[in-house]
Amino acid sequence: MLMITYLQAAVIGAVQGVTELFPISSLGHSVLVADWVGGSWKQVTLGRSGRGATYLAFVVALHVATAVALLGYYWRDWLAIVGGFVSTLRTGRVVTVPQRLAWLIVLATLPVAILGPLLDRTLHALFDTPIDTSLFLTLNGVVLVVGEGLRRRNEPTLAEYGRRFGRREVHRSVLDGEPRLPRQVDRPLAALGALDAIGIGLAQAGALLTGFSRAGLTMVGGLWRGLENEHAAKFAFLLATPTILGAGLVELPELAEPRIAAIRGPVLLGAVVSGTCSWLAVRYLERYFRTRTLLPFAAYCIIAGILSVIRFL
């Protein structure tokens, strides 16, 4: 029986809660932190590719806690989105912003909902070494640099239309169905199209490789489709909620297994810490991305990834 101490549960829960939403890969950090520390910490993560089920059950609890924190933070948005989804089923029309957001989230969730069950365990088994994770973490940093380039590409067009029409008018014209502005224009979430949503969802699916960040790839996908940092981050957090919650609920029966009885206390502590850190992380990041960029996270991933490659060669 693999045991998890209260200290290990609290530390891993904090790492999960923060890195799930920061664009620096939660699973990558849970693997690399344990491998860097070694000893009993490394043994805790043996279940990450199916070699032991205790750790997988623990991760399920952490993910559900993160999803609950996101639901709590965005509860007003989710009430409107769920209401919009129900109303479209009743009327057959998609006209309001909540209705559009509901279906955009559904479309963006489809790629990972299809590819996750097919590829998740296989990819983890194929790329389970610290070297693999370190390389993917480094590449995650490179992708974030690309995202910053996309953001800067959008700025001249945004500035030009802002001078001509004002930001509010640009957004209103897109939502009202007036002649489409160039794709580089910064657009609000509800102005995304169906193909935009699917493209962002495909980007999110890249996080099936341990070391790539779900939030980071989703944000870069949003920047690719013309969003600014603030909107790309919010869409990433909204999109993460059903993805994380759905995956967690599928595996939730694992927590009822008899083998988990001996570590239910640490599991509960880890979940509480993870949920609290997730709530604080999304609160911080929403403000951060109003004025700042992905570059600090990109630099961190590249440096941490290269150092880890050197460490585990």
C-alpha positions as CSV (number, residue, x, y, z in Angstrom):
1,M,0.0,0.0,0.0
2,L,1.4,3.3,-1.1
3,M,1.2,5.9,1.7
4,I,0.9,9.7,1.5
5,T,1.8,11.8,4.5
6,Y,-0.1,14.9,5.5
7,L,2.9,17.1,4.6
8,Q,3.2,15.4,1.1
9,A,-0.6,15.8,0.6
10,A,-0.5,19.5,1.5
11,V,2.6,20.3,-0.7
12,I,1.3,18.3,-3.7
13,G,-2.1,19.9,-3.3
14,A,-0.6,23.4,-3.3
15,V,1.5,22.6,-6.3
16,Q,-1.5,21.2,-8.2
17,G,-3.8,24.1,-7.2
18,V,-1.4,26.8,-8.4
19,T,0.1,25.1,-11.5
20,E,-3.2,23.8,-12.9
21,L,-4.2,27.5,-13.6
22,F,-0.8,29.1,-14.0
23,P,0.4,28.2,-17.6
24,I,3.3,26.0,-16.4
25,S,1.8,22.4,-16.3
26,S,0.4,20.9,-13.1
27,L,1.0,17.3,-13.9
28,G,4.5,18.2,-15.1
29,H,5.3,19.8,-11.8
30,S,3.8,17.0,-9.7
31,V,6.2,14.6,-11.6
32,L,9.3,16.8,-11.6
33,V,9.0,18.1,-8.0
34,A,8.8,14.5,-6.7
35,D,11.7,13.4,-8.9
36,W,13.8,16.3,-7.9
37,V,13.2,15.6,-4.2
38,G,13.5,11.9,-4.5
39,G,13.1,9.3,-1.7
40,S,9.6,8.8,-0.4
41,W,8.4,11.8,-2.5
42,K,9.2,10.0,-5.7
43,Q,7.4,6.9,-4.6
44,V,4.2,8.8,-4.0
45,T,3.9,9.6,-7.8
46,L,4.4,6.0,-9.0
47,G,0.7,5.8,-9.9
48,R,0.9,8.5,-12.5
49,S,1.0,6.0,-15.4
50,G,-1.1,3.3,-13.9
51,R,1.6,1.4,-12.0
52,G,-0.2,2.2,-8.8
53,A,-3.8,3.4,-8.2
54,T,-3.4,5.2,-4.9
55,Y,-1.8,8.3,-6.4
56,L,-4.4,8.4,-9.2
57,A,-7.2,8.5,-6.7
58,F,-5.4,11.3,-4.9
59,V,-5.0,13.3,-8.1
60,V,-8.7,12.8,-8.8
61,A,-9.5,14.5,-5.4
62,L,-7.2,17.4,-6.2
63,H,-8.7,17.9,-9.7
64,V,-12.3,17.9,-8.4
65,A,-11.3,20.5,-5.8
66,T,-9.8,22.7,-8.5
67,A,-12.9,22.4,-10.5
68,V,-15.1,23.3,-7.5
69,A,-12.9,26.3,-6.9
70,L,-13.4,27.5,-10.5
71,L,-17.1,27.0,-10.3
72,G,-17.2,29.0,-7.1
73,Y,-15.1,31.8,-8.5
74,Y,-17.2,32.1,-11.7
75,W,-20.5,31.1,-10.3
76,R,-22.3,34.1,-11.8
77,D,-20.9,33.4,-15.2
78,W,-21.8,29.7,-14.9
79,L,-25.4,30.5,-13.9
80,A,-25.8,32.7,-17.0
81,I,-24.0,30.1,-19.2
82,V,-26.1,27.2,-18.0
83,G,-29.3,29.3,-18.3
84,G,-28.3,30.2,-21.8
85,F,-27.7,26.6,-22.7
86,V,-31.1,25.5,-21.4
87,S,-32.8,28.4,-23.2
88,T,-31.2,27.4,-26.6
89,L,-32.5,23.9,-26.1
90,R,-36.0,25.3,-25.5
91,T,-36.1,27.9,-28.3
92,G,-33.6,26.5,-30.8
93,R,-31.9,30.0,-31.1
94,V,-28.5,31.3,-30.1
95,V,-28.7,35.1,-29.8
96,T,-27.5,36.3,-26.4
97,V,-23.9,36.4,-25.1
98,P,-24.5,33.6,-22.5
99,Q,-26.1,31.4,-25.1
100,R,-23.1,31.9,-27.5
101,L,-20.6,31.2,-24.6
102,A,-22.5,28.0,-23.7
103,W,-22.1,26.5,-27.1
104,L,-18.6,27.8,-27.6
105,I,-17.6,26.0,-24.4
106,V,-19.4,22.8,-25.6
107,L,-17.6,22.9,-28.9
108,A,-14.2,23.7,-27.4
109,T,-14.6,20.8,-24.9
110,L,-15.3,18.2,-27.7
111,P,-11.6,17.6,-28.7
112,V,-10.4,16.7,-25.3
113,A,-13.6,14.8,-24.5
114,I,-12.9,12.6,-27.6
115,L,-9.1,12.4,-27.5
116,G,-8.7,12.2,-23.7
117,P,-10.2,8.7,-23.2
118,L,-8.4,7.4,-26.3
119,L,-4.9,8.8,-25.7
120,D,-4.5,9.8,-22.1
121,R,-3.2,6.6,-20.5
122,T,-1.3,5.7,-23.7
123,L,0.6,9.0,-23.8
124,H,1.4,8.9,-20.1
125,A,2.8,5.4,-20.5
126,L,4.9,6.3,-23.5
127,F,6.2,9.6,-22.1
128,D,6.5,8.7,-18.4
129,T,10.2,9.6,-17.7
130,P,11.4,12.8,-16.1
131,I,13.4,13.5,-19.3
132,D,10.2,13.4,-21.4
133,T,8.4,15.7,-18.9
134,S,11.3,18.1,-18.8
135,L,11.5,18.3,-22.6
136,F,7.7,19.0,-22.9
137,L,7.9,21.6,-20.1
138,T,10.7,23.4,-22.1
139,L,8.5,23.2,-25.3
140,N,5.6,24.6,-23.3
141,G,7.7,27.6,-22.6
142,V,8.5,28.0,-26.3
143,V,4.7,27.8,-27.1
144,L,4.1,30.6,-24.6
145,V,6.7,32.7,-26.4
146,V,4.8,32.1,-29.6
147,G,1.6,33.2,-27.8
148,E,3.3,36.4,-26.8
149,G,4.2,37.0,-30.5
150,L,0.6,36.5,-31.4
151,R,-0.5,39.0,-28.8
152,R,1.9,41.6,-30.2
153,R,0.8,40.8,-33.7
154,N,-2.8,41.8,-32.6
155,E,-1.8,45.1,-31.0
156,P,-1.3,47.3,-34.1
157,T,-4.7,46.3,-35.6
158,L,-6.4,46.8,-32.2
159,A,-4.8,50.2,-31.7
160,E,-5.9,51.3,-35.2
161,Y,-9.5,50.3,-34.8
162,G,-9.5,51.7,-31.3
163,R,-8.5,55.1,-32.6
164,R,-11.1,55.0,-35.4
165,F,-14.1,53.5,-33.6
166,G,-13.3,53.2,-29.9
167,R,-12.9,49.7,-28.2
168,R,-16.6,49.4,-27.2
169,E,-17.8,50.2,-30.7
170,V,-15.4,47.6,-32.2
171,H,-16.7,44.9,-29.9
172,R,-20.4,46.0,-30.5
173,S,-20.0,45.8,-34.3
174,V,-18.6,42.3,-34.1
175,L,-21.4,41.1,-31.8
176,D,-24.1,42.7,-33.9
177,G,-23.0,41.0,-37.0
178,E,-21.7,44.0,-38.9
179,P,-19.0,43.4,-41.5
180,R,-16.3,41.3,-39.9
181,L,-13.1,43.0,-38.7
182,P,-9.8,41.4,-39.7
183,R,-9.0,38.3,-37.6
184,Q,-6.1,40.1,-35.8
185,V,-8.5,42.4,-34.1
186,D,-9.0,41.8,-30.4
187,R,-12.5,40.3,-29.9
188,P,-14.6,39.5,-26.8
189,L,-15.3,36.0,-26.0
190,A,-18.8,35.9,-27.4
191,A,-17.5,37.0,-30.8
192,L,-15.6,33.7,-31.3
193,G,-17.0,31.4,-34.0
194,A,-17.5,27.7,-33.9
195,L,-14.2,27.0,-35.7
196,D,-12.4,29.3,-33.3
197,A,-13.8,27.3,-30.4
198,I,-12.8,23.9,-31.9
199,G,-9.3,25.2,-32.6
200,I,-8.9,26.4,-29.1
201,G,-10.2,23.0,-27.9
202,L,-7.6,21.2,-30.0
203,A,-4.9,23.4,-28.5
204,Q,-6.1,22.4,-25.0
205,A,-5.8,18.7,-26.0
206,G,-2.0,19.1,-26.3
207,A,-1.9,19.0,-22.5
208,L,-2.4,15.3,-22.7
209,L,1.4,15.2,-22.9
210,T,2.8,15.6,-19.4
211,G,4.7,18.9,-19.2
212,F,2.4,20.9,-21.4
213,S,0.0,23.3,-19.6
214,R,-3.7,23.1,-20.2
215,A,-4.2,26.7,-19.3
216,G,-1.2,27.8,-21.3
217,L,-2.1,26.0,-24.5
218,T,-5.7,27.2,-24.2
219,M,-4.6,30.8,-23.8
220,V,-2.2,30.6,-26.8
221,G,-5.1,29.1,-28.8
222,G,-7.2,32.0,-27.8
223,L,-4.5,34.5,-28.8
224,W,-4.2,32.6,-32.1
225,R,-7.9,33.2,-32.7
226,G,-7.7,36.9,-32.0
227,L,-8.4,37.3,-28.3
228,E,-6.4,39.5,-26.0
229,N,-4.7,38.2,-22.9
230,E,-7.5,39.0,-20.5
231,H,-10.2,37.3,-22.6
232,A,-7.9,34.4,-23.5
233,A,-7.2,33.7,-19.8
234,K,-10.9,33.8,-18.9
235,F,-11.9,31.5,-21.6
236,A,-9.1,29.1,-20.5
237,F,-10.4,29.1,-17.0
238,L,-14.0,28.6,-18.1
239,L,-13.1,25.9,-20.5
240,A,-10.9,24.1,-17.8
241,T,-13.9,23.8,-15.5
242,P,-16.0,21.2,-17.4
243,T,-12.8,19.4,-18.6
244,I,-11.3,19.0,-15.1
245,L,-14.6,18.3,-13.4
246,G,-15.7,15.8,-16.0
247,A,-12.4,13.9,-15.8
248,G,-12.6,13.9,-12.1
249,L,-16.1,12.7,-11.8
250,V,-15.4,9.8,-14.1
251,E,-12.7,8.6,-11.8
252,L,-14.4,9.7,-8.5
253,P,-15.4,6.1,-7.6
254,E,-11.7,5.4,-7.0
255,L,-12.0,7.4,-3.8
256,A,-14.5,4.9,-2.4
257,E,-12.1,2.0,-2.9
258,P,-11.1,0.2,0.4
259,R,-7.4,0.9,-0.3
260,I,-8.0,4.6,0.0
261,A,-9.3,4.3,3.6
262,A,-5.8,4.6,5.1
263,I,-5.1,7.9,3.4
264,R,-8.5,9.6,3.4
265,G,-7.2,12.2,5.8
266,P,-4.3,13.3,3.7
267,V,-6.5,13.1,0.6
268,L,-9.0,15.5,2.2
269,L,-6.3,17.9,3.3
270,G,-4.7,17.9,-0.2
271,A,-8.1,18.6,-1.8
272,V,-8.8,21.5,0.6
273,V,-5.3,23.0,-0.1
274,S,-5.6,22.5,-3.8
275,G,-9.1,24.1,-4.0
276,T,-7.9,27.1,-1.9
277,C,-4.8,27.6,-4.0
278,S,-6.8,27.3,-7.2
279,W,-9.2,30.0,-6.0
280,L,-6.3,32.3,-5.1
281,A,-4.5,31.5,-8.4
282,V,-7.5,32.4,-10.6
283,R,-8.2,35.5,-8.6
284,Y,-4.6,36.7,-9.1
285,L,-4.3,35.6,-12.8
286,E,-7.4,37.4,-13.8
287,R,-5.9,40.7,-12.6
288,Y,-2.4,39.8,-13.9
289,F,-3.5,39.3,-17.5
290,R,-5.3,42.6,-17.7
291,T,-1.9,44.4,-18.1
292,R,0.9,41.8,-18.3
293,T,2.1,39.0,-20.5
294,L,3.0,35.3,-20.8
295,L,6.7,35.9,-21.0
296,P,7.6,35.4,-17.3
297,F,5.9,32.0,-17.4
298,A,7.6,31.2,-20.7
299,A,11.0,32.0,-19.2
300,Y,10.3,30.0,-16.1
301,C,9.2,26.9,-18.2
302,I,12.3,27.1,-20.4
303,I,14.7,27.5,-17.6
304,A,13.1,24.9,-15.3
305,G,12.8,22.5,-18.2
306,I,16.4,22.8,-19.3
307,L,17.7,22.4,-15.7
308,S,15.5,19.3,-15.3
309,V,16.8,17.8,-18.6
310,I,20.4,18.3,-17.3
311,R,19.4,16.9,-13.9
312,F,17.9,13.7,-15.2
313,L,20.2,12.9,-18.1
